[in-house]
Amino acid sequence: MTDFKLHCFAQSGHSYKAALMLSLCEADWEPVFVDFFNGEARSPEYQAMNSMGEAPVLFHGDKKFIQSGVMLDYLSKQFGKLGADTEDERLEILRWTLWENHKLNSFQGIYRFMLNWAPEAARSEDVNKFMRGRALGAMKVLDQHLANREWIAADRPTTADVACAGYLFYPRDEFQWTDAERFTHIEAWQTRMQALPGWKHPYDLMPGHPMPGATV
Ligand SMILES: N[C@@H](CCC(=O)N[C@@H](CS)C(=O)NCC(=O)O)C(=O)O
């Protein structure tokens, strides 16, 4: 039996943060597929596990963790990896983890969902345009932050880097980014992330890709 079980699905950038952290920590873990696109997260059974109705959910023995930022903090302490060395670093990691959850990954995730997978009746060009602008705005903030530094919150990788990775490694065509919409400092940071031992692409870490009949 594995030490950790992560309820997740391949397209979930919020789940990817936890899956990537487990992989970087060389944890003994297994994914448990959440059939999100068929409504599993809204089922009474799922909501009994997570009243917030979200993926991911992480189990470690009889301990349960909800919210990716909580998982990263817990795993960092469990494995003694990617954590803060000082109080200033701890606060800087917290700053970027709160921000990615509110802006960077939230806007990218909702924009990509609306674009590719929202039910026909919920689709809206106006919503897509708005969310696209917000996502690009957040990516620009991160890009500028990375202009003169290698890692997000310290002089080495921390959970802030794992947290911000959420949606950034998914294929560009899933967001319909144009060739002009490139962020060179983020791309250089992605190359550094990919060089970390244990780094894997979200579609190689979590189940559910490709979706049956998927166009992206
Ligand atoms: N703040 C949460 C966000 C999790 C989240 O929004 N997950 C998506 C899937 S990627 C979800 O379950 N959404 C369902 C909903 O918003 O109702 C975290 O960081 O864990």
The ligand as a Tripos MOL2 file, in Angstrom:
@<TRIPOS>MOLECULE
LIG
   20    19     1     0     0
SMALL
NO_CHARGES

@<TRIPOS>ATOM
      1 N1         -7.9300   26.4580   -4.2890 N.3       1 LIG1
      2 C1         -8.0180   25.0840   -4.7130 C.3       1 LIG1
      3 C2         -8.5330   25.0700   -6.1390 C.3       1 LIG1
      4 C3         -8.9620   23.6930   -6.5650 C.3       1 LIG1
      5 C4         -9.8510   23.7470   -7.8000 C.2       1 LIG1
      6 O1        -10.4500   24.7790   -8.1340 O.2       1 LIG1
      7 N2         -9.9110   22.6100   -8.4690 N.am      1 LIG1
      8 C5        -10.7850   22.4980   -9.6130 C.3       1 LIG1
      9 C6        -10.2810   21.4300  -10.5340 C.3       1 LIG1
     10 S1         -8.7450   21.9230  -11.2710 S.3       1 LIG1
     11 C7        -12.1450   22.1320   -9.1090 C.2       1 LIG1
     12 O2        -12.2690   21.1210   -8.4560 O.2       1 LIG1
     13 N3        -13.1600   22.9310   -9.4280 N.am      1 LIG1
     14 C8        -14.5060   22.6330   -9.0580 C.3       1 LIG1
     15 C9        -15.2840   23.8670   -8.7600 C.2       1 LIG1
     16 O3        -14.7090   24.9640   -8.7600 O.co2     1 LIG1
     17 O4        -16.4610   23.7360   -8.4780 O.co2     1 LIG1
     18 C10        -6.6720   24.3840   -4.5900 C.2       1 LIG1
     19 O5         -5.6350   25.0390   -4.7300 O.co2     1 LIG1
     20 O6         -6.6380   23.1770   -4.2980 O.co2     1 LIG1
@<TRIPOS>BOND
     1     1     2 1
     2     2     3 1
     3     2    18 1
     4     3     4 1
     5     4     5 1
     6     5     6 2
     7     5     7 1
     8     7     8 1
     9     8     9 1
    10     8    11 1
    11     9    10 1
    12    11    12 2
    13    11    13 1
    14    13    14 1
    15    14    15 1
    16    15    16 2
    17    15    17 1
    18    18    19 2
    19    18    20 1
@<TRIPOS>SUBSTRUCTURE
     1 LIG1         1 GROUP 0 **** ****
